[in-house]
Amino acid sequence: MALASIHERELTVSRPVNNQNYTVGQSWGALRKAWKGYRIAKVQNDDTKMTEYANKIRKIQGELNIAVSSFPNLGIS
């Protein structure tokens, strides 16, 4: 599910995500930043950082109840 397909109202709702202290909008922002970090680490060919960001991405996606990405190049599926 792309961020663009999420209704704008959902991003501003101040309800916690999975009993966390983060709003839906904050979680989407964190996911966007994690993807950016992953892409930078991939360009730099840094497998350690790529793995760190891949795990963060998967955790946030799970909390948002959206499809969880796999990273076969890192052995994460």
C-alpha positions as a Markdown table, in Angstrom:
| # | Residue | x | y | z |
|---|---|---|---|---|
| 1 | Met | 0.0 | 0.0 | 0.0 |
| 2 | Ala | 1.5 | 3.3 | -1.1 |
| 3 | Leu | 1.5 | 6.3 | 1.2 |
| 4 | Ala | -0.3 | 8.2 | -1.5 |
| 5 | Ser | -3.2 | 5.8 | -1.2 |
| 6 | Ile | -3.7 | 6.5 | 2.5 |
| 7 | His | -6.4 | 9.0 | 3.1 |
| 8 | Glu | -4.9 | 12.3 | 4.5 |
| 9 | Arg | -7.3 | 12.1 | 7.4 |
| 10 | Glu | -5.7 | 8.9 | 8.6 |
| 11 | Leu | -2.3 | 10.6 | 8.8 |
| 12 | Thr | -3.5 | 13.2 | 11.2 |
| 13 | Val | -5.5 | 11.0 | 13.6 |
| 14 | Ser | -3.9 | 11.0 | 17.0 |
| 15 | Arg | -4.6 | 7.4 | 17.9 |
| 16 | Pro | -1.8 | 5.1 | 19.0 |
| 17 | Val | -0.6 | 2.4 | 16.7 |
| 18 | Asn | -0.6 | -1.1 | 18.3 |
| 19 | Asn | -0.6 | 0.3 | 21.8 |
| 20 | Gln | 2.5 | 2.4 | 21.0 |
| 21 | Asn | 2.9 | 6.0 | 21.9 |
| 22 | Tyr | 3.1 | 7.0 | 18.2 |
| 23 | Thr | 0.3 | 8.3 | 16.0 |
| 24 | Val | -0.4 | 6.8 | 12.6 |
| 25 | Gly | 1.2 | 9.9 | 10.9 |
| 26 | Gln | 4.4 | 9.5 | 13.0 |
| 27 | Ser | 4.6 | 5.9 | 12.1 |
| 28 | Trp | 4.3 | 6.6 | 8.4 |
| 29 | Gly | 6.9 | 9.3 | 8.8 |
| 30 | Ala | 9.3 | 6.9 | 10.5 |
| 31 | Leu | 8.6 | 4.3 | 7.7 |
| 32 | Arg | 9.4 | 6.9 | 5.0 |
| 33 | Lys | 12.7 | 7.8 | 6.8 |
| 34 | Ala | 13.6 | 4.1 | 7.2 |
| 35 | Trp | 13.2 | 3.5 | 3.5 |
| 36 | Lys | 15.3 | 6.6 | 2.7 |
| 37 | Gly | 18.0 | 5.3 | 5.0 |
| 38 | Tyr | 17.8 | 1.8 | 3.4 |
| 39 | Arg | 18.2 | 3.3 | -0.1 |
| 40 | Ile | 21.2 | 5.4 | 1.0 |
| 41 | Ala | 22.9 | 2.3 | 2.7 |
| 42 | Lys | 22.2 | 0.3 | -0.5 |
| 43 | Val | 24.0 | 2.9 | -2.7 |
| 44 | Gln | 26.9 | 2.9 | -0.2 |
| 45 | Asn | 26.9 | -0.9 | -0.3 |
| 46 | Asp | 26.7 | -1.1 | 3.5 |
| 47 | Asp | 25.0 | -4.5 | 4.4 |
| 48 | Thr | 25.0 | -3.8 | 8.1 |
| 49 | Lys | 23.0 | -0.6 | 7.8 |
| 50 | Met | 20.8 | -2.1 | 5.1 |
| 51 | Thr | 19.9 | -4.9 | 7.5 |
| 52 | Glu | 19.3 | -2.5 | 10.4 |
| 53 | Tyr | 16.9 | -0.4 | 8.2 |
| 54 | Ala | 15.2 | -3.5 | 6.7 |
| 55 | Asn | 14.4 | -4.7 | 10.2 |
| 56 | Lys | 13.0 | -1.3 | 11.2 |
| 57 | Ile | 10.9 | -1.1 | 8.0 |
| 58 | Arg | 9.4 | -4.6 | 8.7 |
| 59 | Lys | 8.7 | -3.7 | 12.3 |
| 60 | Ile | 6.9 | -0.5 | 11.4 |
| 61 | Gln | 5.0 | -2.1 | 8.6 |
| 62 | Gly | 3.8 | -4.8 | 11.0 |
| 63 | Glu | 2.6 | -2.1 | 13.5 |
| 64 | Leu | 0.7 | -0.4 | 10.7 |
| 65 | Asn | -0.9 | -3.7 | 9.7 |
| 66 | Ile | 0.3 | -3.3 | 6.1 |
| 67 | Ala | 2.1 | -5.8 | 3.9 |
| 68 | Val | 5.6 | -6.5 | 5.3 |
| 69 | Ser | 8.4 | -6.2 | 2.8 |
| 70 | Ser | 11.0 | -8.9 | 2.2 |
| 71 | Phe | 14.7 | -8.3 | 1.5 |
| 72 | Pro | 16.0 | -11.4 | -0.3 |
| 73 | Asn | 19.3 | -9.8 | -1.0 |
| 74 | Leu | 19.8 | -9.7 | 2.8 |
| 75 | Gly | 18.2 | -13.0 | 3.6 |
| 76 | Ile | 15.2 | -11.4 | 5.3 |
| 77 | Ser | 11.9 | -12.7 | 4.1 |
